[in-house]
Amino acid sequence: MAHPSLARFDHRPWPLPGKRWVWRQTWTDLLFAHWPVPVAALRPLVPDGLAIRQQDGIGWIGVVPFRMGGTRRPFPFVPFLSSFPEVNVRTYVEKDGKPGVWFLSLDADSLFTVWFARRYFHLPYHKATMNISHCDGWTRLGSERRGASGTVRFNCMYRPISDPREAEPGSLDSFLAENYRLYSADPAGRLHSIDVHHAPWPLQRAEAKLEAESLFRALGLDLGGGPSHLHYSRGVDVVAWDMEPA
């Protein structure tokens, strides 16, 4: 059960779980795009059992497009099941002193992943038609989700414009990127958590063009304007543990 990501864990905010990890994934070609948002606007979107984390007195929403790859367990690696584009909308929360991510929506171009993650992990995944490509140093990702409430579209192109570095502990970059737990709620409202681990993100400053308004409108939000914080990462290898009651 050894994994390269476990070679370093001094950056974690709490020790590794005592159990063995059960999932492995690779996240590549990520854009971290973030908007500052008043906590009052986020509160209706987050369960009362979770505190909304703030940096400099304000909450944050992130839009993160990337490619998911190498997902394994309980089946072997199968490309059309295990590798696909994804885009998630998230904010940052805390429970019992453990900070983590609360996903507001996740779009993926994998019907199996959407069904599995909604059914077993209670995550708000949606099936979308997506494409990802690379040209002249740019990553381009497009997504279209169709449902009873209308069509939700997302388009972006992005590239790094600096050398990679690790986020300084206590910085806004660290607050937005270095999160090692995700939270979810089942249909009965019970909270659950999943711990993850990876090396510190190799972050690079980025430039990007985004059309994200449709994602926000689907959540009842109007953020107005572009993101105030952009970073690119070539990616990390990840391990994850089983879901547990929070």
C-alpha positions as CSV (number, residue, x, y, z in Angstrom):
1,M,0.0,0.0,0.0
2,A,3.0,2.3,-0.3
3,H,2.4,5.4,-2.4
4,P,4.8,8.2,-3.5
5,S,2.6,10.9,-1.9
6,L,3.3,9.4,1.5
7,A,7.0,10.2,1.3
8,R,6.2,13.6,2.8
9,F,3.6,14.7,5.4
10,D,5.2,17.5,7.4
11,H,2.9,20.0,5.7
12,R,-0.4,18.4,6.9
13,P,-2.4,20.3,9.5
14,W,-3.0,17.0,11.4
15,P,-1.5,13.5,11.3
16,L,-2.2,11.0,8.7
17,P,-5.2,8.7,9.5
18,G,-4.3,5.5,11.3
19,K,-6.0,3.3,8.7
20,R,-4.7,2.4,5.3
21,W,-5.7,4.5,2.4
22,V,-8.1,2.9,-0.1
23,W,-8.3,5.1,-3.2
24,R,-5.6,6.6,-5.4
25,Q,-6.0,9.3,-8.0
26,T,-4.0,11.8,-10.1
27,W,-5.1,15.4,-10.5
28,T,-3.5,17.3,-13.4
29,D,-3.6,20.6,-15.3
30,L,-5.5,22.4,-12.6
31,L,-6.6,26.0,-12.5
32,F,-7.5,27.5,-9.0
33,A,-9.7,30.5,-9.7
34,H,-11.1,32.2,-6.6
35,W,-13.6,34.9,-5.8
36,P,-14.1,36.6,-2.4
37,V,-17.7,36.2,-1.2
38,P,-19.5,37.5,1.9
39,V,-20.1,34.7,4.4
40,A,-23.8,35.7,4.4
41,A,-24.1,34.7,0.8
42,L,-22.4,31.3,1.4
43,R,-24.4,30.4,4.5
44,P,-27.5,29.1,2.8
45,L,-25.4,26.8,0.7
46,V,-23.5,25.2,3.6
47,P,-25.0,23.0,6.3
48,D,-25.3,24.6,9.8
49,G,-23.0,21.9,11.2
50,L,-20.1,23.3,9.3
51,A,-18.4,26.7,10.0
52,I,-17.5,28.7,6.9
53,R,-13.8,29.5,7.0
54,Q,-12.7,33.0,6.4
55,Q,-9.4,34.6,5.4
56,D,-9.1,38.3,6.2
57,G,-12.7,38.3,7.3
58,I,-14.3,37.0,4.1
59,G,-15.3,33.7,2.6
60,W,-14.1,32.3,-0.7
61,I,-15.5,30.4,-3.6
62,G,-13.2,28.5,-5.9
63,V,-13.8,27.1,-9.4
64,V,-11.3,24.4,-10.2
65,P,-11.2,22.8,-13.7
66,F,-8.7,19.8,-14.1
67,R,-8.3,16.3,-15.4
68,M,-9.0,13.4,-13.1
69,G,-6.9,10.4,-13.8
70,G,-5.8,7.0,-12.4
71,T,-8.8,6.5,-10.1
72,R,-8.6,3.0,-8.7
73,R,-10.7,0.9,-6.3
74,P,-12.5,-1.4,-6.2
75,F,-11.9,-1.9,-10.0
76,P,-8.6,-1.8,-12.0
77,F,-7.7,1.2,-14.0
78,V,-10.0,1.6,-17.0
79,P,-9.4,4.8,-19.0
80,F,-13.0,5.7,-19.8
81,L,-14.0,5.1,-16.1
82,S,-10.9,6.5,-14.5
83,S,-9.8,9.5,-16.5
84,F,-12.0,12.4,-17.5
85,P,-12.3,16.2,-17.3
86,E,-13.9,17.7,-14.2
87,V,-14.8,21.1,-12.9
88,N,-15.8,21.8,-9.3
89,V,-17.2,24.8,-7.4
90,R,-16.3,24.8,-3.8
91,T,-15.9,26.8,-0.6
92,Y,-14.0,26.2,2.6
93,V,-15.4,25.0,5.9
94,E,-14.3,23.6,9.3
95,K,-15.7,21.2,11.8
96,D,-14.2,20.3,15.2
97,G,-11.0,22.1,14.3
98,K,-10.5,20.2,11.0
99,P,-10.6,22.5,7.9
100,G,-11.8,21.1,4.6
101,V,-13.7,21.6,1.3
102,W,-17.4,21.8,0.8
103,F,-18.4,21.2,-2.8
104,L,-21.3,23.3,-4.1
105,S,-21.3,21.5,-7.5
106,L,-19.1,19.1,-9.5
107,D,-19.4,18.4,-13.2
108,A,-17.7,15.4,-14.7
109,D,-17.7,13.7,-18.1
110,S,-18.2,10.3,-16.6
111,L,-21.7,8.9,-16.0
112,F,-20.4,6.1,-13.8
113,T,-18.4,8.6,-11.6
114,V,-21.5,10.8,-11.2
115,W,-23.7,7.9,-10.2
116,F,-21.1,6.4,-7.8
117,A,-20.1,9.7,-6.1
118,R,-23.7,10.8,-5.6
119,R,-24.8,7.4,-4.4
120,Y,-21.9,6.5,-2.0
121,F,-20.2,9.8,-1.1
122,H,-23.3,12.1,-1.2
123,L,-21.4,14.6,-3.4
124,P,-23.4,17.0,-5.8
125,Y,-22.0,15.6,-9.1
126,H,-23.6,16.3,-12.4
127,K,-23.0,14.6,-15.8
128,A,-21.8,17.1,-18.3
129,T,-20.4,16.9,-21.8
130,M,-16.8,18.1,-21.5
131,N,-13.7,18.5,-23.5
132,I,-10.1,19.4,-22.6
133,S,-7.2,20.2,-24.9
134,H,-3.8,21.7,-24.9
135,C,-2.2,24.1,-27.4
136,D,0.8,26.5,-27.2
137,G,1.0,26.1,-23.4
138,W,-2.7,26.8,-22.9
139,T,-5.2,24.4,-21.4
140,R,-8.7,24.7,-22.7
141,L,-11.7,23.1,-21.0
142,G,-15.4,23.4,-21.9
143,S,-18.4,21.9,-20.1
144,E,-22.1,21.8,-20.8
145,R,-24.6,20.4,-18.3
146,R,-28.2,20.0,-19.3
147,G,-31.1,19.5,-16.8
148,A,-34.6,20.3,-16.0
149,S,-33.7,23.7,-14.7
150,G,-31.8,24.6,-17.9
151,T,-28.3,24.4,-19.3
152,V,-25.2,25.2,-17.3
153,R,-22.1,26.1,-19.3
154,F,-18.5,26.7,-18.3
155,N,-15.6,27.6,-20.6
156,C,-12.0,28.5,-19.8
157,M,-8.5,28.7,-21.1
158,Y,-5.5,29.1,-18.8
159,R,-1.7,28.8,-18.6
160,P,1.0,29.2,-16.0
161,I,3.1,32.4,-16.1
162,S,5.7,31.7,-13.3
163,D,7.9,29.0,-11.9
164,P,6.3,26.6,-9.5
165,R,6.5,27.1,-5.7
166,E,4.9,25.8,-2.5
167,A,2.4,28.1,-0.7
168,E,3.7,29.7,2.5
169,P,2.0,28.4,5.6
170,G,-0.6,30.8,6.8
171,S,-0.9,32.6,3.4
172,L,-4.0,33.0,1.3
173,D,-2.5,30.6,-1.2
174,S,-2.2,27.9,1.4
175,F,-5.7,28.6,2.7
176,L,-7.2,28.1,-0.8
177,A,-5.0,25.2,-2.0
178,E,-3.8,23.1,0.9
179,N,-6.9,21.2,2.1
180,Y,-6.8,17.6,3.2
181,R,-10.4,16.8,4.0
182,L,-13.8,17.1,2.2
183,Y,-17.2,17.1,3.8
184,S,-20.5,15.9,2.5
185,A,-24.1,15.4,3.8
186,D,-26.3,12.4,3.1
187,P,-30.1,12.8,2.3
188,A,-30.9,12.6,6.1
189,G,-28.6,15.6,6.7
190,R,-25.8,13.6,8.5
191,L,-22.3,15.0,7.8
192,H,-19.5,12.8,6.6
193,S,-15.8,13.4,5.8
194,I,-13.1,11.9,3.6
195,D,-9.4,12.5,4.3
196,V,-7.0,12.9,1.5
197,H,-3.3,13.3,1.2
198,H,-0.8,14.6,-1.4
199,A,2.4,16.5,-1.6
200,P,2.2,20.3,-1.3
201,W,0.8,21.8,-4.4
202,P,3.4,23.1,-6.9
203,L,1.6,26.4,-7.6
204,Q,2.3,28.8,-10.4
205,R,0.8,32.2,-11.1
206,A,-1.7,31.9,-14.0
207,E,-3.5,33.9,-16.5
208,A,-7.0,32.8,-17.6
209,K,-10.1,33.6,-19.5
210,L,-13.2,32.2,-17.9
211,E,-16.9,32.1,-18.5
212,A,-18.2,30.9,-15.1
213,E,-21.3,32.9,-14.6
214,S,-23.6,30.0,-15.5
215,L,-22.1,27.9,-12.7
216,F,-22.8,30.6,-10.2
217,R,-26.3,31.3,-11.4
218,A,-27.2,27.7,-10.9
219,L,-26.3,28.2,-7.2
220,G,-28.3,31.4,-6.9
221,L,-25.1,33.5,-6.8
222,D,-24.1,36.6,-8.8
223,L,-20.4,37.3,-8.1
224,G,-19.9,39.9,-10.8
225,G,-16.6,40.2,-12.6
226,G,-13.6,37.8,-12.8
227,P,-11.7,36.0,-10.1
228,S,-9.3,37.9,-7.9
229,H,-6.9,35.0,-7.4
230,L,-5.5,32.7,-10.1
231,H,-3.1,29.8,-9.8
232,Y,-2.1,26.9,-12.0
233,S,-0.7,23.5,-10.9
234,R,0.6,20.7,-13.1
235,G,-0.9,18.4,-10.5
236,V,-0.3,15.9,-7.7
237,D,-0.8,12.2,-7.0
238,V,-3.4,11.6,-4.3
239,V,-4.5,9.0,-1.8
240,A,-7.8,9.0,0.0
241,W,-9.4,7.1,2.9
242,D,-12.9,5.7,3.3
243,M,-15.7,8.1,4.2
244,E,-16.5,8.3,7.9
245,P,-19.2,10.1,10.0
246,A,-18.1,13.7,10.7
